[in-house]
Amino acid sequence: MIQTPLGSFVVSLLVLLGCLCKAAEGRTLHVDGCSANVHFHELRRQYTDIRSDALSGDNEIEVKLLDTSLIKTLQEGQTCCFLRLLLRFYIERVFKNYESSHPHQQRCSSALANAFVSIRRDMHKCHCHCGEETQRTLDSVHTKFDKLQIQPAAHKAVGELNTLLDWMDGLKQTE
């Protein structure tokens, strides 16, 4: 078989596309017997694009909505519930009220919201049991959010997304 420059180019292009498609695939996130397909690379990229804008709109530095200590105190079997409630909070309260003066950041926040809707849809198919303590934990997040003005609260919550993404990324996953 004679190799031509065009043939080598086509083979290289196919290999590259195969690699890119593999990288674009999501990973299955398993929590409490429930699973969801999550595209962590895309979530991180979109979050990185809006993080500085979100942090610049956060004037309440002393307030922390989502702290890693909240996540560490989750009781066994409550991860699915906590994740579903947290996704709901971000979809219904945070992204709905997040505004940026930059069109690119607004598109990225919309893309993040859509990704959260997709993950939540997968998680909603599961029957997660929510304990009282988990509900109280999320109620405390809502209370802190409600004490702030809506725009600074939304910016703060978006700025703290790294806590949620780090936690989700650390949960048991398969490729």
Secondary structure by P-SEA (a helix, b strand, c coil): ccccaaaaaaaaaaaaaaaaaaaabbbbbbcccbbbbbaaaaaaaaaaacaaaaaaaccccccccccaaaaaaccccaaaaaaaaaaaaaacccccccccccaaaaaaaaaaaaaaaaaaaaaaaccccccaaaaaaaaaaaaaaaaccaaaaaaaaaaaaaaaaaaaaaccccc
